[in-house]
Amino acid sequence: GELPWAGEGIEGVENASRFFNETYLGKIEGPNLGAIRWNIVLPLFITWAAMYFCIFKGVRLVGKIVWLTVPLPWLMLLILTVRGLTLEGSMQGLTYYLDPVWSELTKPVTWRYAFGQVFFSLSLAYGVMITYASFLHRKSDLNNNAGIISIADFATSFVAGLAVFATLGGMAFITQQAGNPVAVENVAETGPSLAFIAFPYALAQLPHSAWFSFVFFFALVTLGVDSAFSMTESILASIVDKTGWRRCIVLPVMSVVGILSGLIFVTQGGINWLGTLDGFVNGTWGIAFMGLLECVVLGWLWRIDILRQHANSRSDWKLGKWWNYLIRLVIPVVLGTLFFWQLFDDITGDGFLRTPEGDWILTNCVGLSILACVPIFAVIFSLLRGRTDVEEPQRPEGNLIVKGGFEGSIAFLATLVIAGLLIVQFTVSMPQLAKDTIMWLSLVAGLAAMLLSNYVLDRYHTS
């Protein structure tokens, strides 16, 4: 049968956008939620049911499921890439995709999106990698696996970019032919619109488009479920290991909480709230900041040499001393610079929580609120007693902890950052030059302090 958004020329471009935003989402603008879209509630329940049954039996079942859910999206991605490259005007999109604009590198938002993409795509700082690593065979080649995953992730992202921007170029070409030219970057909005407007348009141009659309969206669902149950598994495993509560009790409770909290996003304004949450999670406030905390704790409160030697003992490709400096110095300095650079860039005359017009900046408010929960939950989990009925895993020889506790370190660092944010909030009346000077002097002083501390720490370890 014919797809509901099918159409020729400019009609096909408009139909794809109209079907997603109006027919399916019933989208409204602004922060209001509007009415619940019951046609989206059912997929929400199905998604959580799928996740429940996927992870109920543990990670072994998950490993079998991904043998189907990973190759299928790759096959569809290759089909869409080939189809996108054959569209008239696809070179416009490829030029926009591959032709660098070097001036954009001077903007903190560019680096924020870049780090957000890398962190989200590789599931860094979510706890996913740590959880799945705990299930690895003891003889697994850790370093090689990490390298292969990173390269495969980069290749997948690059090919997906070819498919998306080639299709956007074709859509932009059609608007030009119709006498109403639209630039490539404006054909579709960022975020979900790229997947649910650009790709459906490309699918409508294929023969047997209904069949290909079914396979594509099934593949898209499997990708979403894959990502979702990996995050759910990391939280579930952490709670079960820390508290000793039974898995069969914790998982249903988590599923119910997930469904109830997900109702916000199945309303008419839910797509706007999803964009806000995505801006927090994949931005400076979210996983990039958590990655900064993890590197500080791992590099400065743990004996990182022992961890490196442990990884090298199980790998063909060896990590050198440079890895220590990456974890201790380079990554914390880069992510810390990004965090405060973005913070200072967001500051207005009314601070980083309000716009010059006096409206609340929702993303920053949500970010500060969630950030404030980090030390609270760190203290709570530090007070909980861990399980005593499980066999301790094989650990590297030597004492891993330098000093302090993990939860206490996270709480201390997060509290310092919150205090710094509040100080900035009340010093926004300073001239821009003064703020820039303070920022750069602080970064230089911080780097010097970390270099000195690294020297002292190395001397302490070798003494």
C-alpha positions in Angstrom: 0.0 0.0 0.0 0.9 3.7 -0.2 2.6 5.4 2.7 0.5 8.1 4.4 3.3 10.7 3.9 4.0 9.7 0.2 4.0 12.5 -2.4 5.8 13.8 -5.4 8.3 16.7 -5.3 7.7 19.4 -2.7 4.5 17.6 -1.6 6.5 14.7 -0.4 8.8 16.9 1.7 5.8 18.7 3.3 3.9 15.5 3.8 6.8 13.9 5.8 7.0 16.9 8.1 3.2 17.2 8.5 2.6 13.6 9.2 5.2 13.5 12.0 4.5 16.8 13.7 0.8 17.1 13.2 -0.8 13.7 12.5 1.3 11.6 14.8 2.6 13.9 17.6 -0.1 16.6 17.5 2.8 18.9 18.4 2.2 22.2 20.2 4.8 24.9 20.8 6.0 26.2 24.2 6.5 24.5 27.6 2.9 23.3 28.0 2.4 19.6 27.9 -1.1 19.5 26.3 -3.1 16.4 26.1 -1.8 12.8 26.2 -1.4 11.3 22.8 -2.8 7.8 23.3 -1.4 6.6 20.0 2.1 7.0 21.6 1.2 5.6 25.0 0.9 2.1 23.6 4.4 2.1 22.1 5.6 3.3 25.5 4.1 0.3 27.2 5.4 -2.1 24.5 8.9 -0.6 24.8 9.1 -1.1 28.6 7.6 -4.6 28.2 10.2 -5.5 25.7 13.0 -4.2 28.0 11.5 -6.1 30.9 11.5 -9.4 29.1 14.9 -8.8 27.6 16.8 -8.1 30.8 14.7 -10.3 33.2 16.9 -13.3 32.7 20.1 -11.2 32.9 22.8 -10.1 30.5 23.2 -13.6 28.8 19.8 -13.2 27.1 20.7 -9.7 26.1 23.8 -10.9 24.4 21.7 -13.3 22.3 19.2 -10.6 21.4 21.7 -8.2 20.0 22.8 -10.7 17.4 19.5 -9.8 15.7 19.1 -6.2 16.7 22.5 -4.9 15.6 23.0 -6.3 12.1 19.5 -5.4 10.9 19.8 -1.6 11.5 23.2 -1.7 9.7 21.7 -3.3 6.7 18.9 -0.7 6.5 21.5 2.1 7.0 23.4 0.9 4.0 20.2 0.8 1.9 19.2 4.3 2.9 22.8 5.6 2.3 22.8 4.2 -1.3 19.3 5.6 -1.9 20.2 9.0 -0.5 23.3 9.2 -2.6 21.3 8.6 -5.8 18.8 11.5 -5.1 19.1 14.6 -7.2 20.8 17.3 -5.1 22.4 14.9 -2.7 25.8 16.6 -3.3 24.4 19.8 -1.6 23.9 17.8 1.6 27.2 16.0 1.4 29.0 19.4 0.9 27.3 20.8 4.0 28.2 17.6 5.9 31.9 17.3 4.9 33.0 20.9 4.2 34.3 22.2 7.5 33.6 25.7 8.8 36.6 26.3 11.0 35.2 29.3 12.8 32.6 27.0 14.5 35.5 25.5 16.5 35.7 28.7 18.5 32.2 28.3 19.9 31.7 26.2 23.0 28.4 24.8 21.8 30.2 23.0 18.9 32.5 21.2 21.4 29.5 20.5 23.7 27.6 18.8 20.9 30.7 16.9 19.8 31.4 15.5 23.3 27.7 14.8 23.8 27.6 12.7 20.6 30.7 10.7 21.5 29.6 10.1 25.1 26.1 9.1 24.1 27.1 7.0 21.2 29.6 5.0 23.2 27.5 5.0 26.4 30.3 6.7 28.3 29.7 7.9 31.9 26.3 6.2 32.1 27.6 3.2 34.0 26.7 1.0 31.0 30.3 0.2 30.1 31.2 -0.6 33.8 28.2 -2.8 34.1 28.8 -4.8 31.0 32.5 -5.0 31.7 31.7 -6.8 35.0 30.1 -9.6 32.9 33.1 -10.1 30.6 35.1 -13.3 30.6 38.3 -13.0 32.6 40.4 -13.6 29.5 38.7 -10.9 27.4 41.1 -8.6 25.5 40.1 -5.3 27.2 42.2 -2.9 25.2 41.5 -4.4 21.8 37.8 -4.6 22.4 37.7 -0.9 23.4 39.6 0.1 20.2 37.4 -2.0 18.0 34.2 -0.6 19.5 35.4 2.9 19.1 36.3 2.4 15.5 33.1 0.6 14.7 31.1 3.4 16.4 32.9 6.1 14.4 32.3 4.2 11.1 28.6 3.8 11.9 28.2 7.4 12.8 30.0 8.5 9.6 27.8 6.3 7.4 24.7 7.5 9.1 25.8 11.1 8.5 26.1 10.3 4.8 22.6 8.8 4.7 21.0 11.8 6.5 22.7 14.7 4.8 22.5 13.1 1.3 18.7 12.8 1.9 18.5 16.4 3.2 20.3 17.6 0.1 17.7 15.9 -2.0 14.9 17.5 -0.1 16.5 20.9 -0.3 16.9 20.4 -4.1 13.2 19.7 -4.4 12.3 23.0 -2.6 14.6 24.9 -5.0 12.9 23.3 -8.0 9.5 24.3 -6.6 10.6 28.0 -6.4 10.7 28.0 -2.6 14.3 27.3 -1.8 15.2 26.0 1.7 18.8 25.6 2.8 20.0 22.1 3.7 20.4 23.0 7.4 16.7 24.2 7.5 15.0 21.3 5.7 14.5 19.4 8.9 14.9 20.3 12.6 17.6 18.8 14.7 16.9 15.8 17.0 14.1 13.3 16.2 13.0 15.2 13.1 16.1 13.9 11.3 15.1 10.3 11.8 11.3 10.8 11.4 11.2 13.3 8.6 14.4 12.8 6.5 14.5 9.0 6.5 10.7 8.6 5.9 11.0 10.8 2.9 13.9 8.7 1.6 11.9 5.5 2.2 9.0 6.9 0.2 11.3 7.2 -2.8 12.1 3.4 -2.8 10.2 0.7 -4.6 8.1 -1.3 -2.3 8.3 1.6 0.1 5.8 0.2 2.6 7.9 -2.9 3.1 11.1 -1.0 3.5 9.5 1.4 5.9 8.3 -1.5 8.1 11.8 -3.0 8.2 13.4 0.4 8.9 11.2 1.4 11.8 11.4 -2.1 13.2 15.2 -1.7 13.1 14.9 1.7 14.7 12.8 0.3 17.5 15.4 -2.4 18.1 18.1 0.2 18.3 16.1 2.2 20.8 15.4 -0.8 22.9 19.0 -1.9 22.8 20.1 1.5 24.2 17.3 1.6 26.7 17.8 -1.8 28.2 21.6 -1.2 28.5 21.0 1.9 30.6 18.3 0.1 32.6 20.6 -2.9 33.2 23.3 -0.6 34.6 20.9 0.9 37.1 19.4 -2.4 38.0 22.7 -4.1 38.5 24.0 -1.3 40.7 20.9 -1.4 42.9 20.9 -5.2 43.2 24.7 -5.4 43.9 24.6 -2.6 46.4 21.5 -3.5 48.4 21.1 -7.2 47.8 17.4 -6.7 46.8 16.1 -9.4 44.5 16.3 -8.7 40.8 12.7 -9.9 40.2 11.4 -7.2 42.6 13.6 -4.2 41.6 13.0 -4.6 37.8 9.2 -4.3 37.9 9.4 -1.3 40.2 11.9 0.4 37.8 9.6 -0.5 34.9 6.5 1.1 36.5 8.5 4.2 37.4 9.8 4.4 33.9 6.4 4.2 32.4 4.9 6.8 34.7 7.8 9.3 34.1 7.6 8.6 30.4 4.0 9.9 30.3 5.4 13.4 30.2 6.9 12.7 26.8 3.8 11.2 25.2 1.9 14.5 25.4 1.5 17.1 22.7 4.3 19.1 24.1 6.4 16.0 25.0 8.7 16.4 22.1 9.8 19.8 23.4 10.5 18.4 26.8 12.4 15.6 25.2 14.6 18.1 23.4 15.2 19.9 26.8 16.2 16.7 28.5 18.4 15.7 25.6 20.1 19.1 25.8 20.9 18.4 29.4 21.9 14.8 29.2 24.1 15.2 26.1 25.3 18.7 27.0 27.7 20.2 29.4 25.5 19.6 32.4 25.0 15.9 31.9 27.2 13.0 30.9 30.2 15.2 30.0 30.3 16.5 33.6 29.8 13.0 35.0 32.7 11.9 32.8 34.8 14.7 34.3 34.0 13.4 37.8 34.8 9.8 36.9 38.2 10.8 35.5 39.0 12.8 38.6 38.1 10.0 40.9 39.8 7.3 38.8 42.9 9.3 38.1 43.5 10.9 41.5 41.9 8.7 44.2 42.7 5.3 42.7 46.1 3.8 41.9 45.6 4.1 38.1 49.0 2.4 37.3 47.6 -0.9 38.8 44.4 -0.6 36.7 46.5 0.0 33.6 48.7 -3.0 34.3 45.7 -5.1 34.9 44.2 -4.2 31.5 47.6 -4.7 29.8 47.9 -8.2 31.3 44.8 -9.3 29.4 45.4 -7.5 26.1 47.7 -7.8 23.1 47.8 -4.0 22.6 49.4 -2.3 25.7 48.5 1.0 27.2 51.5 3.2 27.8 52.2 5.8 30.5 50.4 8.3 28.3 47.1 6.7 29.4 47.7 7.9 33.0 48.2 11.4 31.8 45.0 11.3 29.7 42.9 10.2 32.6 44.5 12.5 35.2 45.2 15.6 33.2 44.1 15.9 29.6 40.5 14.8 29.9 39.7 16.6 33.2 41.2 19.8 31.8 39.4 19.6 28.5 36.0 18.7 30.0 36.5 21.3 32.8 37.3 23.9 30.2 34.2 23.0 28.2 32.0 23.1 31.3 33.0 26.6 32.4 33.4 27.9 28.9 29.8 27.0 28.2 28.7 28.3 31.6 30.3 31.7 31.0 28.9 31.7 27.4 25.4 31.2 28.8 25.6 33.9 31.5 23.4 36.9 30.9 22.8 40.0 33.0 20.4 38.0 35.1 22.7 35.0 35.5 22.7 31.6 33.9 19.2 30.6 35.2 17.3 33.5 33.6 17.3 35.1 30.1 17.7 38.9 29.8 13.9 39.0 29.4 13.5 37.4 32.8 12.3 34.0 31.7 13.7 30.9 33.3 16.2 28.9 31.3 14.6 25.4 31.7 17.6 23.4 30.7 20.0 25.1 33.2 17.4 24.9 36.0 16.9 21.2 35.4 20.6 20.7 35.1 21.4 22.4 38.4 18.6 20.6 40.2 19.8 17.2 39.0 23.4 18.1 39.8 22.3 19.0 43.3 21.1 15.4 43.7 24.5 13.9 43.0 26.0 14.5 46.5 22.7 13.6 48.1 22.5 10.2 46.4 26.3 9.7 46.9 25.9 10.0 50.7 22.8 7.8 50.7 24.5 5.0 48.8 27.6 5.3 50.9 25.5 4.6 54.0 23.9 1.5 52.5 25.7 -1.8 53.3 26.8 -3.8 50.3 26.0 -7.5 49.6 28.0 -10.0 51.7 26.6 -13.2 50.0 28.5 -13.0 46.7 32.0 -14.0 45.8 34.4 -11.1 45.3 35.6 -10.8 41.7 39.3 -11.2 40.8 41.0 -7.9 41.4 44.5 -6.6 40.5 47.2 -7.1 43.1 47.8 -4.1 45.3 45.7 -1.5 47.1 43.7 0.4 44.5 42.5 3.2 46.7 44.8 6.1 47.3 42.7 7.8 49.9 39.1 8.6 50.6 36.0 6.9 49.3 34.4 7.0 45.9 31.0 8.3 47.0 32.6 10.9 49.3 34.8 12.1 46.5 31.8 12.5 44.1 29.9 14.4 46.8 32.8 16.7 47.5 33.5 17.5 43.9 29.8 18.1 43.0 29.4 20.3 46.1 32.4 22.4 45.0 30.9 22.8 41.5 27.5 23.8 42.8 29.1 26.4 45.1 31.1 27.7 42.1 27.9 28.0 40.0 26.1 29.9 42.7 29.1 32.3 43.0 29.0 32.9 39.3 25.3 33.5 39.5 25.9 36.4 41.9 28.9 37.9 40.0 27.3 38.3 36.6 27.4 42.0 36.8 31.2 41.9 36.2 32.5 43.2 32.9 32.9 40.5 30.2 36.7 41.2 30.0 37.0 40.6 33.7 35.0 37.4 33.5 37.0 36.1 30.6 40.3 36.9 32.4 39.2 35.2 35.6 38.1 32.1 33.6 41.4 31.7 31.8 43.5 32.5 34.9 41.5 29.8 36.8 42.1 27.3 34.0 45.9 28.0 34.0 46.0 27.8 37.8 44.0 24.6 37.8 46.2 23.0 35.2 49.4 24.0 37.1 47.9 22.6 40.3 47.0 19.3 38.7 50.5 19.0 37.2 52.1 19.6 40.6 49.7 17.2 42.2 50.5 14.6 39.5 54.2 15.0 40.3 53.7 14.6 44.0 51.3 11.6 43.5 53.9 9.8 41.3 56.6 10.4 43.9 54.3 9.1 46.6 53.5 5.9 44.6 57.2 5.2 43.8 58.5 5.9 47.3 
